[in-house]
């Protein structure tokens, strides 16, 4: 099992550039970075992604499963 989280707060204002398919990025403010998630480049957002962190935590288990087949 692997868990991960992207720490942020729901802002009291919406960042003006909302991307289709990712509306939460316009309201999730990242206090540790001092910006909205939507302000980050796709590469930076992927680097801090909770999904990526969770999968990294499962890497060894997934490789073991793959080796069994």
N, CA, C, O and CB atoms as a CASP TS submission, in Angstrom:
PFRMAT TS
TARGET T0000
AUTHOR 0000-0000-0000
METHOD Language model
MODEL 1
PARENT N/A
ATOM      1  N   UNK     1       0.837  -1.167   0.000  1.00  0.00           N
ATOM      2  CA  UNK     1       0.000   0.000   0.000  1.00  0.00           C
ATOM      3  C   UNK     1       0.891   1.243   0.000  1.00  0.00           C
ATOM      4  O   UNK     1       1.958   1.264   0.614  1.00  0.00           O
ATOM      5  CB  UNK     1      -0.957  -0.009   1.212  1.00  0.00           C
ATOM      6  N   UNK     2       0.436   2.253  -0.689  1.00  0.00           N
ATOM      7  CA  UNK     2       1.186   3.502  -0.767  1.00  0.00           C
ATOM      8  C   UNK     2       0.210   4.666  -0.728  1.00  0.00           C
ATOM      9  O   UNK     2      -0.847   4.625  -1.357  1.00  0.00           O
ATOM     10  CB  UNK     2       2.057   3.556  -2.052  1.00  0.00           C
ATOM     11  N   UNK     3       0.568   5.692   0.011  1.00  0.00           N
ATOM     12  CA  UNK     3      -0.259   6.881   0.103  1.00  0.00           C
ATOM     13  C   UNK     3       0.584   8.111  -0.178  1.00  0.00           C
ATOM     14  O   UNK     3       1.789   8.124   0.073  1.00  0.00           O
ATOM     15  CB  UNK     3      -0.924   6.981   1.486  1.00  0.00           C
ATOM     16  N   UNK     4      -0.057   9.138  -0.700  1.00  0.00           N
ATOM     17  CA  UNK     4       0.620  10.405  -0.946  1.00  0.00           C
ATOM     18  C   UNK     4      -0.416  11.518  -0.956  1.00  0.00           C
ATOM     19  O   UNK     4      -1.602  11.272  -1.175  1.00  0.00           O
ATOM     20  CB  UNK     4       1.414  10.370  -2.284  1.00  0.00           C
ATOM     21  N   UNK     5       0.035  12.731  -0.721  1.00  0.00           N
ATOM     22  CA  UNK     5      -0.879  13.878  -0.718  1.00  0.00           C
ATOM     23  C   UNK     5      -0.160  15.093  -1.280  1.00  0.00           C
ATOM     24  O   UNK     5       1.054  15.240  -1.138  1.00  0.00           O
ATOM     25  CB  UNK     5      -1.409  14.171   0.713  1.00  0.00           C
ATOM     26  N   UNK     6      -0.915  15.937  -1.903  1.00  0.00           N
ATOM     27  CA  UNK     6      -0.423  17.230  -2.375  1.00  0.00           C
ATOM     28  C   UNK     6      -1.023  18.255  -1.429  1.00  0.00           C
ATOM     29  O   UNK     6      -2.233  18.483  -1.447  1.00  0.00           O
ATOM     30  CB  UNK     6      -0.813  17.517  -3.900  1.00  0.00           C
ATOM     31  N   UNK     7      -0.191  18.874  -0.602  1.00  0.00           N
ATOM     32  CA  UNK     7      -0.665  19.796   0.423  1.00  0.00           C
ATOM     33  C   UNK     7      -0.946  21.164  -0.173  1.00  0.00           C
ATOM     34  O   UNK     7      -0.085  21.764  -0.817  1.00  0.00           O
ATOM     35  CB  UNK     7       0.355  19.914   1.555  1.00  0.00           C
ATOM     36  N   UNK     8      -2.151  21.645   0.048  1.00  0.00           N
ATOM     37  CA  UNK     8      -2.549  22.956  -0.418  1.00  0.00           C
ATOM     38  C   UNK     8      -3.826  23.389   0.268  1.00  0.00           C
ATOM     39  O   UNK     8      -4.398  22.649   1.068  1.00  0.00           O
ATOM     40  CB  UNK     8      -2.726  22.961  -1.929  1.00  0.00           C
ATOM     41  N   UNK     9      -4.263  24.580  -0.049  1.00  0.00           N
ATOM     42  CA  UNK     9      -5.511  25.102   0.515  1.00  0.00           C
ATOM     43  C   UNK     9      -6.384  25.606  -0.622  1.00  0.00           C
ATOM     44  O   UNK     9      -5.889  26.019  -1.670  1.00  0.00           O
ATOM     45  CB  UNK     9      -5.235  26.240   1.552  1.00  0.00           C
ATOM     46  N   UNK    10      -7.692  25.565  -0.396  1.00  0.00           N
ATOM     47  CA  UNK    10      -8.616  26.130  -1.372  1.00  0.00           C
ATOM     48  C   UNK    10      -8.571  27.649  -1.189  1.00  0.00           C
ATOM     49  O   UNK    10      -8.891  28.171  -0.121  1.00  0.00           O
ATOM     50  CB  UNK    10     -10.088  25.558  -1.192  1.00  0.00           C
ATOM     51  N   UNK    11      -8.173  28.334  -2.240  1.00  0.00           N
ATOM     52  CA  UNK    11      -8.000  29.782  -2.181  1.00  0.00           C
ATOM     53  C   UNK    11      -9.338  30.508  -2.140  1.00  0.00           C
ATOM     54  O   UNK    11     -10.370  29.964  -2.531  1.00  0.00           O
ATOM     55  CB  UNK    11      -7.189  30.262  -3.371  1.00  0.00           C
ATOM     56  N   UNK    12      -9.300  31.740  -1.661  1.00  0.00           N
ATOM     57  CA  UNK    12     -10.535  32.527  -1.622  1.00  0.00           C
ATOM     58  C   UNK    12     -10.808  33.227  -2.952  1.00  0.00           C
ATOM     59  O   UNK    12     -11.860  33.840  -3.132  1.00  0.00           O
ATOM     60  CB  UNK    12     -10.463  33.559  -0.503  1.00  0.00           C
ATOM     61  N   UNK    13      -9.849  33.130  -3.887  1.00  0.00           N
ATOM     62  CA  UNK    13     -10.018  33.653  -5.242  1.00  0.00           C
ATOM     63  C   UNK    13      -9.566  32.591  -6.238  1.00  0.00           C
ATOM     64  O   UNK    13      -8.733  31.743  -5.918  1.00  0.00           O
ATOM     65  CB  UNK    13      -9.217  34.979  -5.441  1.00  0.00           C
ATOM     66  N   UNK    14     -10.110  32.643  -7.425  1.00  0.00           N
ATOM     67  CA  UNK    14      -9.732  31.703  -8.484  1.00  0.00           C
ATOM     68  C   UNK    14      -8.606  32.314  -9.309  1.00  0.00           C
ATOM     69  O   UNK    14      -8.666  33.481  -9.698  1.00  0.00           O
ATOM     70  CB  UNK    14     -10.955  31.351  -9.391  1.00  0.00           C
ATOM     71  N   UNK    15      -7.589  31.516  -9.567  1.00  0.00           N
ATOM     72  CA  UNK    15      -6.528  31.968 -10.467  1.00  0.00           C
ATOM     73  C   UNK    15      -7.162  32.122 -11.842  1.00  0.00           C
ATOM     74  O   UNK    15      -7.911  31.241 -12.263  1.00  0.00           O
ATOM     75  CB  UNK    15      -5.302  30.958 -10.498  1.00  0.00           C
ATOM     76  N   UNK    16      -6.888  33.214 -12.558  1.00  0.00           N
ATOM     77  CA  UNK    16      -7.651  33.544 -13.772  1.00  0.00           C
ATOM     78  C   UNK    16      -7.548  32.570 -14.944  1.00  0.00           C
ATOM     79  O   UNK    16      -8.398  32.620 -15.833  1.00  0.00           O
ATOM     80  CB  UNK    16      -7.226  34.854 -14.242  1.00  0.00           C
ATOM     81  N   UNK    17      -6.573  31.709 -14.989  1.00  0.00           N
ATOM     82  CA  UNK    17      -6.437  30.813 -16.141  1.00  0.00           C
ATOM     83  C   UNK    17      -6.805  29.392 -15.747  1.00  0.00           C
ATOM     84  O   UNK    17      -5.979  28.650 -15.216  1.00  0.00           O
ATOM     85  CB  UNK    17      -5.000  30.857 -16.703  1.00  0.00           C
ATOM     86  N   UNK    18      -8.047  29.020 -16.011  1.00  0.00           N
ATOM     87  CA  UNK    18      -8.522  27.674 -15.704  1.00  0.00           C
ATOM     88  C   UNK    18      -8.334  26.790 -16.942  1.00  0.00           C
ATOM     89  O   UNK    18      -8.727  27.160 -18.049  1.00  0.00           O
ATOM     90  CB  UNK    18     -10.024  27.697 -15.252  1.00  0.00           C
ATOM     91  N   UNK    19      -7.733  25.626 -16.736  1.00  0.00           N
ATOM     92  CA  UNK    19      -7.507  24.689 -17.842  1.00  0.00           C
ATOM     93  C   UNK    19      -8.611  23.648 -17.880  1.00  0.00           C
ATOM     94  O   UNK    19      -9.006  23.108 -16.846  1.00  0.00           O
ATOM     95  CB  UNK    19      -6.132  24.002 -17.709  1.00  0.00           C
ATOM     96  N   UNK    20      -9.098  23.375 -19.059  1.00  0.00           N
ATOM     97  CA  UNK    20     -10.126  22.339 -19.233  1.00  0.00           C
ATOM     98  C   UNK    20      -9.605  21.010 -18.689  1.00  0.00           C
ATOM     99  O   UNK    20      -8.474  20.613 -18.971  1.00  0.00           O
ATOM    100  CB  UNK    20     -10.528  22.196 -20.737  1.00  0.00           C
ATOM    101  N   UNK    21     -10.425  20.344 -17.925  1.00  0.00           N
ATOM    102  CA  UNK    21     -10.046  19.046 -17.373  1.00  0.00           C
ATOM    103  C   UNK    21      -9.313  19.126 -16.049  1.00  0.00           C
ATOM    104  O   UNK    21      -9.159  18.114 -15.365  1.00  0.00           O
ATOM    105  CB  UNK    21      -9.200  18.322 -18.346  1.00  0.00           C
ATOM    106  N   UNK    22      -8.858  20.321 -15.675  1.00  0.00           N
ATOM    107  CA  UNK    22      -8.109  20.485 -14.428  1.00  0.00           C
ATOM    108  C   UNK    22      -8.596  21.701 -13.649  1.00  0.00           C
ATOM    109  O   UNK    22      -7.779  22.541 -13.271  1.00  0.00           O
ATOM    110  CB  UNK    22      -6.611  20.615 -14.719  1.00  0.00           C
ATOM    111  N   UNK    23      -9.902  21.828 -13.395  1.00  0.00           N
ATOM    112  CA  UNK    23     -10.401  23.039 -12.742  1.00  0.00           C
ATOM    113  C   UNK    23      -9.854  23.238 -11.337  1.00  0.00           C
ATOM    114  O   UNK    23      -9.743  24.377 -10.884  1.00  0.00           O
ATOM    115  CB  UNK    23     -11.896  23.002 -12.687  1.00  0.00           C
ATOM    116  N   UNK    24      -9.509  22.162 -10.633  1.00  0.00           N
ATOM    117  CA  UNK    24      -8.991  22.291  -9.280  1.00  0.00           C
ATOM    118  C   UNK    24      -7.669  23.039  -9.236  1.00  0.00           C
ATOM    119  O   UNK    24      -7.329  23.627  -8.209  1.00  0.00           O
ATOM    120  CB  UNK    24      -8.825  20.929  -8.663  1.00  0.00           C
ATOM    121  N   UNK    25      -6.923  23.027 -10.323  1.00  0.00           N
ATOM    122  CA  UNK    25      -5.635  23.726 -10.347  1.00  0.00           C
ATOM    123  C   UNK    25      -5.804  25.242 -10.205  1.00  0.00           C
ATOM    124  O   UNK    25      -4.878  25.934  -9.780  1.00  0.00           O
ATOM    125  CB  UNK    25      -4.893  23.408 -11.644  1.00  0.00           C
ATOM    126  N   UNK    26      -6.979  25.752 -10.558  1.00  0.00           N
ATOM    127  CA  UNK    26      -7.220  27.195 -10.469  1.00  0.00           C
ATOM    128  C   UNK    26      -7.625  27.628  -9.062  1.00  0.00           C
ATOM    129  O   UNK    26      -7.653  28.826  -8.780  1.00  0.00           O
ATOM    130  CB  UNK    26      -8.299  27.603 -11.458  1.00  0.00           C
ATOM    131  N   UNK    27      -7.938  26.693  -8.179  1.00  0.00           N
ATOM    132  CA  UNK    27      -8.337  27.057  -6.820  1.00  0.00           C
ATOM    133  C   UNK    27      -7.421  26.488  -5.745  1.00  0.00           C
ATOM    134  O   UNK    27      -7.514  26.896  -4.587  1.00  0.00           O
ATOM    135  CB  UNK    27      -9.738  26.595  -6.567  1.00  0.00           C
ATOM    136  N   UNK    28      -6.542  25.561  -6.097  1.00  0.00           N
ATOM    137  CA  UNK    28      -5.636  24.966  -5.112  1.00  0.00           C
ATOM    138  C   UNK    28      -4.378  25.813  -4.999  1.00  0.00           C
ATOM    139  O   UNK    28      -3.565  25.871  -5.922  1.00  0.00           O
ATOM    140  CB  UNK    28      -5.276  23.506  -5.497  1.00  0.00           C
ATOM    141  N   UNK    29      -4.231  26.471  -3.853  1.00  0.00           N
ATOM    142  CA  UNK    29      -3.068  27.307  -3.599  1.00  0.00           C
ATOM    143  C   UNK    29      -2.072  26.493  -2.786  1.00  0.00           C
ATOM    144  O   UNK    29      -2.444  25.824  -1.822  1.00  0.00           O
ATOM    145  CB  UNK    29      -3.461  28.626  -2.857  1.00  0.00           C
ATOM    146  N   UNK    30      -0.802  26.555  -3.183  1.00  0.00           N
ATOM    147  CA  UNK    30       0.264  25.809  -2.524  1.00  0.00           C
ATOM    148  C   UNK    30       1.083  26.778  -1.673  1.00  0.00           C
ATOM    149  O   UNK    30       1.996  27.422  -2.190  1.00  0.00           O
ATOM    150  CB  UNK    30       1.169  25.075  -3.567  1.00  0.00           C
ATOM    151  N   UNK    31       0.775  26.895  -0.377  1.00  0.00           N
ATOM    152  CA  UNK    31       1.472  27.864   0.464  1.00  0.00           C
ATOM    153  C   UNK    31       2.990  27.670   0.489  1.00  0.00           C
ATOM    154  O   UNK    31       3.741  28.645   0.543  1.00  0.00           O
ATOM    155  CB  UNK    31       0.938  27.787   1.864  1.00  0.00           C
ATOM    156  N   UNK    32       3.430  26.443   0.451  1.00  0.00           N
ATOM    157  CA  UNK    32       4.872  26.174   0.466  1.00  0.00           C
ATOM    158  C   UNK    32       5.597  26.708  -0.756  1.00  0.00           C
ATOM    159  O   UNK    32       6.803  26.950  -0.706  1.00  0.00           O
ATOM    160  CB  UNK    32       5.112  24.700   0.572  1.00  0.00           C
ATOM    161  N   UNK    33       4.878  26.892  -1.845  1.00  0.00           N
ATOM    162  CA  UNK    33       5.454  27.415  -3.084  1.00  0.00           C
ATOM    163  C   UNK    33       5.008  28.841  -3.370  1.00  0.00           C
ATOM    164  O   UNK    33       5.585  29.520  -4.219  1.00  0.00           O
ATOM    165  CB  UNK    33       5.081  26.523  -4.248  1.00  0.00           C
ATOM    166  N   UNK    34       3.981  29.291  -2.661  1.00  0.00           N
ATOM    167  CA  UNK    34       3.492  30.649  -2.853  1.00  0.00           C
ATOM    168  C   UNK    34       2.796  30.875  -4.177  1.00  0.00           C
ATOM    169  O   UNK    34       2.836  31.978  -4.723  1.00  0.00           O
ATOM    170  CB  UNK    34       4.613  31.599  -2.731  1.00  0.00           C
ATOM    171  N   UNK    35       2.146  29.819  -4.708  1.00  0.00           N
ATOM    172  CA  UNK    35       1.463  29.956  -5.993  1.00  0.00           C
ATOM    173  C   UNK    35       0.323  28.949  -6.081  1.00  0.00           C
ATOM    174  O   UNK    35       0.207  28.033  -5.267  1.00  0.00           O
ATOM    175  CB  UNK    35       2.452  29.759  -7.168  1.00  0.00           C
ATOM    176  N   UNK    36      -0.509  29.148  -7.092  1.00  0.00           N
ATOM    177  CA  UNK    36      -1.569  28.187  -7.396  1.00  0.00           C
ATOM    178  C   UNK    36      -0.962  27.008  -8.144  1.00  0.00           C
ATOM    179  O   UNK    36       0.058  27.147  -8.819  1.00  0.00           O
ATOM    180  CB  UNK    36      -2.709  28.847  -8.232  1.00  0.00           C
ATOM    181  N   UNK    37      -1.589  25.863  -8.019  1.00  0.00           N
ATOM    182  CA  UNK    37      -1.148  24.691  -8.771  1.00  0.00           C
ATOM    183  C   UNK    37      -1.200  24.990 -10.269  1.00  0.00           C
ATOM    184  O   UNK    37      -0.348  24.521 -11.024  1.00  0.00           O
ATOM    185  CB  UNK    37      -2.023  23.456  -8.429  1.00  0.00           C
ATOM    186  N   UNK    38      -2.177  25.753 -10.694  1.00  0.00           N
ATOM    187  CA  UNK    38      -2.330  26.104 -12.105  1.00  0.00           C
ATOM    188  C   UNK    38      -1.215  26.972 -12.657  1.00  0.00           C
ATOM    189  O   UNK    38      -1.056  27.064 -13.874  1.00  0.00           O
ATOM    190  CB  UNK    38      -3.620  26.800 -12.302  1.00  0.00           C
ATOM    191  N   UNK    39      -0.444  27.608 -11.796  1.00  0.00           N
ATOM    192  CA  UNK    39       0.666  28.433 -12.254  1.00  0.00           C
ATOM    193  C   UNK    39       1.907  27.616 -12.600  1.00  0.00           C
ATOM    194  O   UNK    39       2.804  28.099 -13.292  1.00  0.00           O
ATOM    195  CB  UNK    39       1.009  29.450 -11.202  1.00  0.00           C
ATOM    196  N   UNK    40       1.953  26.389 -12.119  1.00  0.00           N
ATOM    197  CA  UNK    40       3.116  25.546 -12.376  1.00  0.00           C
ATOM    198  C   UNK    40       3.083  25.006 -13.801  1.00  0.00           C
ATOM    199  O   UNK    40       2.014  24.808 -14.379  1.00  0.00           O
ATOM    200  CB  UNK    40       3.176  24.389 -11.370  1.00  0.00           C
ATOM    201  N   UNK    41       4.244  24.777 -14.345  1.00  0.00           N
ATOM    202  CA  UNK    41       4.311  24.129 -15.654  1.00  0.00           C
ATOM    203  C   UNK    41       3.829  22.693 -15.496  1.00  0.00           C
ATOM    204  O   UNK    41       3.780  22.174 -14.381  1.00  0.00           O
ATOM    205  CB  UNK    41       5.765  24.175 -16.246  1.00  0.00           C
ATOM    206  N   UNK    42       3.476  22.056 -16.593  1.00  0.00           N
ATOM    207  CA  UNK    42       3.056  20.650 -16.535  1.00  0.00           C
ATOM    208  C   UNK    42       4.145  19.789 -15.913  1.00  0.00           C
ATOM    209  O   UNK    42       3.851  18.864 -15.156  1.00  0.00           O
ATOM    210  CB  UNK    42       2.709  20.128 -17.942  1.00  0.00           C
ATOM    211  N   UNK    43       5.403  20.090 -16.229  1.00  0.00           N
ATOM    212  CA  UNK    43       6.520  19.312 -15.702  1.00  0.00           C
ATOM    213  C   UNK    43       6.643  19.473 -14.187  1.00  0.00           C
ATOM    214  O   UNK    43       6.839  18.491 -13.470  1.00  0.00           O
ATOM    215  CB  UNK    43       7.824  19.732 -16.381  1.00  0.00           C
ATOM    216  N   UNK    44       6.527  20.716 -13.698  1.00  0.00           N
ATOM    217  CA  UNK    44       6.616  20.946 -12.257  1.00  0.00           C
ATOM    218  C   UNK    44       5.436  20.326 -11.527  1.00  0.00           C
ATOM    219  O   UNK    44       5.610  19.747 -10.455  1.00  0.00           O
ATOM    220  CB  UNK    44       6.685  22.439 -11.960  1.00  0.00           C
ATOM    221  N   UNK    45       4.236  20.439 -12.092  1.00  0.00           N
ATOM    222  CA  UNK    45       3.054  19.836 -11.481  1.00  0.00           C
ATOM    223  C   UNK    45       3.208  18.316 -11.421  1.00  0.00           C
ATOM    224  O   UNK    45       2.843  17.700 -10.419  1.00  0.00           O
ATOM    225  CB  UNK    45       1.780  20.219 -12.269  1.00  0.00           C
ATOM    226  N   UNK    46       3.734  17.715 -12.461  1.00  0.00           N
ATOM    227  CA  UNK    46       3.946  16.264 -12.481  1.00  0.00           C
ATOM    228  C   UNK    46       4.994  15.851 -11.451  1.00  0.00           C
ATOM    229  O   UNK    46       4.885  14.786 -10.842  1.00  0.00           O
ATOM    230  CB  UNK    46       4.376  15.803 -13.883  1.00  0.00           C
ATOM    231  N   UNK    47       5.997  16.684 -11.260  1.00  0.00           N
ATOM    232  CA  UNK    47       7.078  16.382 -10.325  1.00  0.00           C
ATOM    233  C   UNK    47       6.567  16.297  -8.887  1.00  0.00           C
ATOM    234  O   UNK    47       7.085  15.510  -8.094  1.00  0.00           O
ATOM    235  CB  UNK    47       8.175  17.440 -10.427  1.00  0.00           C
ATOM    236  N   UNK    48       5.553  17.103  -8.543  1.00  0.00           N
ATOM    237  CA  UNK    48       5.038  17.101  -7.171  1.00  0.00           C
ATOM    238  C   UNK    48       3.712  16.349  -7.046  1.00  0.00           C
ATOM    239  O   UNK    48       3.089  16.374  -5.985  1.00  0.00           O
ATOM    240  CB  UNK    48       4.862  18.530  -6.684  1.00  0.00           C
ATOM    241  N   UNK    49       3.284  15.694  -8.095  1.00  0.00           N
ATOM    242  CA  UNK    49       1.995  14.999  -8.134  1.00  0.00           C
ATOM    243  C   UNK    49       1.886  13.928  -7.045  1.00  0.00           C
ATOM    244  O   UNK    49       2.815  13.151  -6.824  1.00  0.00           O
ATOM    245  CB  UNK    49       1.787  14.363  -9.505  1.00  0.00           C
ATOM    246  N   UNK    50       0.738  13.906  -6.375  1.00  0.00           N
ATOM    247  CA  UNK    50       0.484  12.877  -5.376  1.00  0.00           C
ATOM    248  C   UNK    50       0.368  11.505  -6.032  1.00  0.00           C
ATOM    249  O   UNK    50       0.724  10.497  -5.422  1.00  0.00           O
ATOM    250  CB  UNK    50      -0.790  13.200  -4.587  1.00  0.00           C
ATOM    251  N   UNK    51      -0.121  11.457  -7.254  1.00  0.00           N
ATOM    252  CA  UNK    51      -0.222  10.171  -7.958  1.00  0.00           C
ATOM    253  C   UNK    51       1.173   9.617  -8.243  1.00  0.00           C
ATOM    254  O   UNK    51       1.432   8.426  -8.069  1.00  0.00           O
ATOM    255  CB  UNK    51      -1.021  10.330  -9.282  1.00  0.00           C
ATOM    256  N   UNK    52       2.048  10.487  -8.676  1.00  0.00           N
ATOM    257  CA  UNK    52       3.423  10.068  -8.954  1.00  0.00           C
ATOM    258  C   UNK    52       4.090   9.554  -7.679  1.00  0.00           C
ATOM    259  O   UNK    52       4.742   8.510  -7.692  1.00  0.00           O
ATOM    260  CB  UNK    52       4.238  11.238  -9.553  1.00  0.00           C
ATOM    261  N   UNK    53       3.926  10.290  -6.579  1.00  0.00           N
ATOM    262  CA  UNK    53       4.532   9.879  -5.312  1.00  0.00           C
ATOM    263  C   UNK    53       3.984   8.529  -4.854  1.00  0.00           C
ATOM    264  O   UNK    53       4.738   7.687  -4.367  1.00  0.00           O
ATOM    265  CB  UNK    53       4.287  10.943  -4.233  1.00  0.00           C
ATOM    266  N   UNK    54       2.676   8.321  -5.009  1.00  0.00           N
ATOM    267  CA  UNK    54       2.074   7.046  -4.609  1.00  0.00           C
ATOM    268  C   UNK    54       2.611   5.902  -5.465  1.00  0.00           C
ATOM    269  O   UNK    54       2.910   4.827  -4.945  1.00  0.00           O
ATOM    270  CB  UNK    54       0.539   7.115  -4.720  1.00  0.00           C
ATOM    271  N   UNK    55       2.735   6.123  -6.762  1.00  0.00           N
ATOM    272  CA  UNK    55       3.284   5.081  -7.641  1.00  0.00           C
ATOM    273  C   UNK    55       4.750   4.795  -7.339  1.00  0.00           C
ATOM    274  O   UNK    55       5.187   3.646  -7.393  1.00  0.00           O
ATOM    275  CB  UNK    55       3.133   5.491  -9.103  1.00  0.00           C
ATOM    276  N   UNK    56       5.504   5.837  -7.024  1.00  0.00           N
ATOM    277  CA  UNK    56       6.913   5.629  -6.644  1.00  0.00           C
ATOM    278  C   UNK    56       6.994   4.732  -5.414  1.00  0.00           C
ATOM    279  O   UNK    56       7.884   3.888  -5.305  1.00  0.00           O
ATOM    280  CB  UNK    56       7.621   6.988  -6.368  1.00  0.00           C
ATOM    281  N   UNK    57       6.056   4.923  -4.488  1.00  0.00           N
ATOM    282  CA  UNK    57       6.021   4.098  -3.292  1.00  0.00           C
ATOM    283  C   UNK    57       5.689   2.640  -3.585  1.00  0.00           C
ATOM    284  O   UNK    57       6.004   1.755  -2.790  1.00  0.00           O
ATOM    285  CB  UNK    57       5.024   4.654  -2.323  1.00  0.00           C
ATOM    286  N   UNK    58       5.056   2.394  -4.720  1.00  0.00           N
ATOM    287  CA  UNK    58       4.695   1.031  -5.120  1.00  0.00           C
ATOM    288  C   UNK    58       5.677   0.406  -6.103  1.00  0.00           C
ATOM    289  O   UNK    58       5.501  -0.745  -6.503  1.00  0.00           O
ATOM    290  CB  UNK    58       3.323   1.030  -5.728  1.00  0.00           C
ATOM    291  N   UNK    59       6.691   1.138  -6.490  1.00  0.00           N
ATOM    292  CA  UNK    59       7.616   0.675  -7.536  1.00  0.00           C
ATOM    293  C   UNK    59       8.152  -0.736  -7.278  1.00  0.00           C
ATOM    294  O   UNK    59       8.079  -1.592  -8.160  1.00  0.00           O
ATOM    295  CB  UNK    59       8.781   1.641  -7.654  1.00  0.00           C
ATOM    296  N   UNK    60       8.682  -0.985  -6.099  1.00  0.00           N
ATOM    297  CA  UNK    60       9.261  -2.299  -5.808  1.00  0.00           C
ATOM    298  C   UNK    60       8.199  -3.397  -5.878  1.00  0.00           C
ATOM    299  O   UNK    60       8.450  -4.477  -6.414  1.00  0.00           O
ATOM    300  CB  UNK    60       9.923  -2.295  -4.422  1.00  0.00           C
ATOM    301  N   UNK    61       7.021  -3.119  -5.337  1.00  0.00           N
ATOM    302  CA  UNK    61       5.941  -4.109  -5.366  1.00  0.00           C
ATOM    303  C   UNK    61       5.497  -4.387  -6.799  1.00  0.00           C
ATOM    304  O   UNK    61       5.278  -5.541  -7.168  1.00  0.00           O
ATOM    305  CB  UNK    61       4.744  -3.626  -4.526  1.00  0.00           C
ATOM    306  N   UNK    62       5.365  -3.348  -7.598  1.00  0.00           N
ATOM    307  CA  UNK    62       4.939  -3.526  -8.989  1.00  0.00           C
ATOM    308  C   UNK    62       5.976  -4.320  -9.788  1.00  0.00           C
ATOM    309  O   UNK    62       5.625  -5.163 -10.613  1.00  0.00           O
ATOM    310  CB  UNK    62       4.698  -2.160  -9.652  1.00  0.00           C
ATOM    311  N   UNK    63       7.247  -4.042  -9.532  1.00  0.00           N
ATOM    312  CA  UNK    63       8.289  -4.829 -10.221  1.00  0.00           C
ATOM    313  C   UNK    63       8.257  -6.289  -9.807  1.00  0.00           C
ATOM    314  O   UNK    63       8.449  -7.178 -10.637  1.00  0.00           O
ATOM    315  CB  UNK    63       9.674  -4.248  -9.935  1.00  0.00           C
ATOM    316  N   UNK    64       8.019  -6.535  -8.541  1.00  0.00           N
ATOM    317  CA  UNK    64       7.937  -7.918  -8.071  1.00  0.00           C
ATOM    318  C   UNK    64       6.760  -8.630  -8.725  1.00  0.00           C
ATOM    319  O   UNK    64       6.896  -9.774  -9.159  1.00  0.00           O
ATOM    320  CB  UNK    64       7.805  -7.966  -6.535  1.00  0.00           C
ATOM    321  N   UNK    65       5.626  -7.982  -8.802  1.00  0.00           N
ATOM    322  CA  UNK    65       4.451  -8.568  -9.453  1.00  0.00           C
ATOM    323  C   UNK    65       4.745  -8.857 -10.929  1.00  0.00           C
ATOM    324  O   UNK    65       4.394  -9.919 -11.444  1.00  0.00           O
ATOM    325  CB  UNK    65       3.231  -7.622  -9.323  1.00  0.00           C
ATOM    326  N   UNK    66       5.391  -7.904 -11.600  1.00  0.00           N
ATOM    327  CA  UNK    66       5.715  -8.086 -13.017  1.00  0.00           C
ATOM    328  C   UNK    66       6.671  -9.250 -13.212  1.00  0.00           C
ATOM    329  O   UNK    66       6.564  -9.964 -14.209  1.00  0.00           O
ATOM    330  CB  UNK    66       6.323  -6.809 -13.598  1.00  0.00           C
ATOM    331  N   UNK    67       7.597  -9.460 -12.295  1.00  0.00           N
ATOM    332  CA  UNK    67       8.563 -10.555 -12.413  1.00  0.00           C
ATOM    333  C   UNK    67       7.921 -11.915 -12.207  1.00  0.00           C
ATOM    334  O   UNK    67       8.467 -12.926 -12.651  1.00  0.00           O
ATOM    335  CB  UNK    67       9.682 -10.370 -11.415  1.00  0.00           C
ATOM    336  N   UNK    68       6.781 -11.961 -11.547  1.00  0.00           N
ATOM    337  CA  UNK    68       6.088 -13.229 -11.318  1.00  0.00           C
ATOM    338  C   UNK    68       5.403 -13.755 -12.552  1.00  0.00           C
ATOM    339  O   UNK    68       5.088 -14.942 -12.632  1.00  0.00           O
ATOM    340  CB  UNK    68       5.083 -13.074 -10.226  1.00  0.00           C
ATOM    341  N   UNK    69       5.168 -12.887 -13.516  1.00  0.00           N
ATOM    342  CA  UNK    69       4.402 -13.289 -14.707  1.00  0.00           C
ATOM    343  C   UNK    69       5.265 -13.436 -15.897  1.00  0.00           C
ATOM    344  O   UNK    69       4.777 -13.768 -16.977  1.00  0.00           O
ATOM    345  CB  UNK    69       3.322 -12.308 -15.007  1.00  0.00           C
TER
END
